[in-house]
Amino acid sequence: MSNLGAYQTFTTIAKKFGGVKNLIGIIATGSATIGAAGGIGAYVGGKKIVNNIKKRKTLKDVTLKDDIIYKVIKKGESNEGLKFEIGNEFRVLEADGEAILIEIIGDTNNPYFVSADLLHLISNYK
């Protein structure tokens, strides 16, 4: 099996850009620029969503079928790195299938999205 066709195409394109080093530099710069712009856009968009949820989800706005405060009974950590210690308390703000939006009592960085499975394993949340 030969990769001569791909090599020939690459070298032909590289010649148009003044050589292989120039082509690789252009590709790397373009990739970094696109990656940075995409990362910044995702961060800004995600931050906006979280801020909107925080604005809407103040304690007086929570209208759930129950306003239960749950307790962590076993240490755990979410996939996103959120650590739960025994005795932590949280309130469920919204639930959508597997994704649960919680407020950890006494935490200033609320709210957090956590999996329902994790909450079932580490707390009295049912």
C-alpha positions, 0 to 999 in steps of 0.5 A, a space after each residue: 500500500 502506498 501513500 504516494 498520492 497524498 504525499 504528492 498532493 501535500 508537496 504540490 500544495 506546500 510549493 504554493 506556500 513557499 515550502 513545507 515549513 511555511 505550510 505547516 506554520 500557516 496550518 498551525 497558526 490557523 488552527 490555534 486561531 480557530 481553536 482559541 476563538 471557539 474556546 472563547 466563544 464556548 466560555 462566554 456562551 457557557 458563562 452567559 447561560 450560567 449567569 442567566 440561570 443564577 439570576 432566575 434561580 434565587 431562593 424566592 424564585 424556586 418553585 419546585 414540587 418540594 423544597 427539600 434540602 438533601 444531605 451528602 452521606 458519602 464523599 464523592 466527586 462529579 465528572 466536572 471536579 465538584 467535590 462533595 463532603 459528608 454533611 454537605 447540604 444541597 437543594 434541587 433547583 431543576 431536574 431534566 432526566 439525568 442532569 440535575 441543577 443543584 444549589 449547594 447550601 453555603 456555596 457562593 459559586 452556585 448553581 451546579 449541574 450534576 448527574 442524578 446517578 451521582 446524587 443517588 450514590 452519595 446522598 439521600 436524594 431519590 
